[in-house]
Amino acid sequence: MSPGGPGRLERAIAEIDGVARDLGLDGFPVRFEICPADVLYTIGAYGMPTRFQHWSRGKAFWRMKTEYDYNLSRLYELVINSDPCYAFLLEGNSLVQQKLVAAHVYGHSDFFRHNFRFAGTSRFMLETMAASAERIRSYEFRYGKDLVETYLDAALAIEEHIDPYARPDGPAPAARSGGRHAPEDDVPYADLLTLGEPAPEPPPPAPKRLPERPEKDLLRFIAEHARDLDDWQRDLVGIVRGEMLYFWPQVETKLCNEGWATWAHTRIMRRLDLSDAEAVEYAKLHSGILQRGRYRLNPYLLGFKLLEDIERRYGTDHLWEVRETQTDVSLVRNYLTRELVAELDLYLYRKVGDQWQVSATAWEQVRDGIVRSLTNGGHPVIVVEDGDYNRAGELYLRHCFDGWELDATYTERTLPSVYRLWGRPVHLETVVGDKVTVFSHDGERVTRKVRGPAQRRVRA
Amino acid sequence: MAGFAVFHEDWSLYRKGRLDQQRHQEKIKDAIRKNLADIVAEESIILSDGKKVLKVPIRSLEEYRFRYDFRQREHAGQGQGGSKVGDIIARDGAGRGPGQGPGAGEQPGVDYYETEVTLEELEELIFEDLGLPNLRRKKEALLPTDTWRFGDVRRTGLMSNVDKRRTLLEALRRNAMAGRNSFTPLAPEDLRFRTWEEEIRRESQAAVLAMMDTSGSMGSFEKYIARSFFYWMVRFLRTKYQNVQIVFLAHHTEAREVTEQEFFTKGESGGTRCSSVYRLALEIIGQRFPPEDFNIYPFHFSDGDNLSSDNDRCVELIHALLEVSSAAGYGEIVSPHYAHLSSSTLMSVYQKVKDPRFVSVVIRDRSEVYPALRAFFTDRGAAQPGQTA
């Protein structure tokens, strides 16, 4: 328990609650749970206290816990997007630490409630995940732990490959392939030019393709079209997909969300009546959160600096709009300026020989580089091109190559997971060293075939 | 804003992370088990004298997914001010702390995952299905030891040792006497506890006679193989006997006893006469290891390049050795360059030795050390000793 006992902590949070309200923060009610490090790190590894069990989370938990035990890293806060919002406070933290975390939490809760990307997320995910975990446990009883694990392993291997922008039901609208009409369709009033001419023969109906257009949601496609999966196996795929859809808005608003929460805790803490010692401790903690990352951008720092800059340039009202309408990609693209890049000393770096070198400092390059690394959560975009490849029900995937190659070893070892779910040979088209290359897996081994030269891309 | 609430609940039963970590550990064990053949001959282990925690490479525990090759893509970072194009921010493998370097923990192309295991865990896995062949009971000293065994049930004891099954049975019995068909109520007198007894162990002794051909034709590969084999052999025997002694005998045309250091490092030149080392082994057994007190395990490594006139004498001496030994073995190490050649003349005469206590194996590759160990330490139907550890 924090020094001063629960009474003191509750009074402190009540004060923060009032200040947050004054500032206009308008989140879900917050349920603070005080828990030991073990539990905090478990929840950190699972993303949710009720999520289903899997060894990879045990591995993550152990890594985080070890880092904490050796004082290498520290989890400051853990907030769950739900109504009420759940926040976990580490037992044994000092009162100032708890105040800082609580203030930070009010920022997140407000963000979850108001950012447009979260509008579609379930606020009852705790319960949903508990129900899913329960179902998975019942499958384990019925079909055996090992078998269930094999399928979970496989589904988790491709968990990022969902389509967070697809409409919740029904096929994607045709306009999604926007900009790919034949050029003459783009001429205004093109239909008038052919007035009076006999209507052209309707084109013969093309053989039905599956999917009709490239499908980004691998998990959904597999759950719907894999021929040999049992219902419970489809359910597993669906569970993994549903949870990823829930987490996805958090993946693509890391900068905004952490920036906003940091902005909130700064504003709230300023208004609290801290003693000198508390003020110093807070300043230390705050600067610890805002450390620069040589190899990896610190989302707290970059997000916070971007938002502060917006407030300075456009006023506080605009800031509230930004927290509602931006994601990381748009925030960086719209608001990262030459001055900020210089002030924060942002750069891009890459591997040259056996050393890592700064490769760009020009602000536009840096901005575009950051945007690119944030696109699709930093994951390669892979789509289903053909679900009946070779007319044999094989699965043909295509990596939408954008200049960055896939890790070949990882690709070779992920394909068997896709095969496990699809049940028939799977293929993945990508580009390796300027050559279009197809990796295939037939259940036995992985082969690589070069298809031909890759088309030149603008971005290299 | 609908306010807040603070809860401080008992989380002591929330053990999900630990349970899954256990599952992860099990998977690591599984992976090790599958890779034992490679791990047994792993240099870092054989040469790790005294180190308790070992890093073992394991394939198959990474969570594979489609991802970018991080060596090819650009990453974003942040300096302390004034960074310029061309500045070097890191070198591969140069003193970076955990979780700091670019792509820490995501080295592409590396197809294994290093995990830490203790030597004990590793031994447990390696020795899991090794057994002692052909044991004959030797004279043994009776010694009290610090091991114990749960072998008794009593009415009093530690709560942590409660025997649930027996306790419930007692409750059921007592309730039935009272005409109730139920486990409850449970009374204190139903409690049954498992209790332990100290065990008296028998002091047992074993001697390993490590023999190796050190003639010019034995190179560093051959010595390394022999070294890995003896390393595990001695470790295994130590789990079965309290006292394991090992003597090192090197030979070319003549044999002599050497130190461990010399045994594994020194090379000599000259031809090979294997009978010399067997004769020396018999002499040493006669002087130091009376067969009625010791379980004796002679094992000889050679490349098989023996004087063919000597082969018959070798077979005779092997029989003499078998008279006094629990098991004896001959390993022929064929370096990969000669792998296509058929085995030596020495091997072909040994293959005619039909004693079940004698094993001859050919090792062509590091990964064959483990099968060789298993071939030698197979329980061939002989009775287990009373002193299994």
Interface residues (C-beta under 8 A of the other chain):
Chain A: M1 P6 L9 E10 I13 A14 D17 A20 R21 L25 D26 G27 F28 P29 V30 R31 F32 E33 I34 C35 P36 D38 V39 Y41 T42 A45 Y46 P49 Q53 H54 W55 S56 R57 G58 K59 F61 W62 K65 E67 L72 S73 P84 E91 L156 A157 I158 E159 E160 H161 R292 G293 R294 Y295 R296 L297 N298 L301 L302 L344 D345 L346 Y347 L348 Y349 R350 K351 D354 Q355 W356 Q357 V358 S359 A360 T361 V366 G369 I370 R372 S373 H379 P380 I382 H399 W404 E405 L406 D407 A408 T409 Y410 T411 R413 T414 S417 L428
Chain B: M1 A2 G3 F4 A5 V6 F7 H8 E9 W11 Y14 K16 G17 R18 L19 D20 Q21 Q22 R23 H24 K27 E62 E63 Y64 R65 F66 R67 Y68 D69 F70 R71 Q72 R73 E74 H75 A76 G77 Q78 G79 Q80 G81 G82 S83 K84 V85 G86 D87 I88 I89 A90 R91 D92 G93 G97 P98 G99 Q100 G101 P102 A104 P108 G109 V110 D111
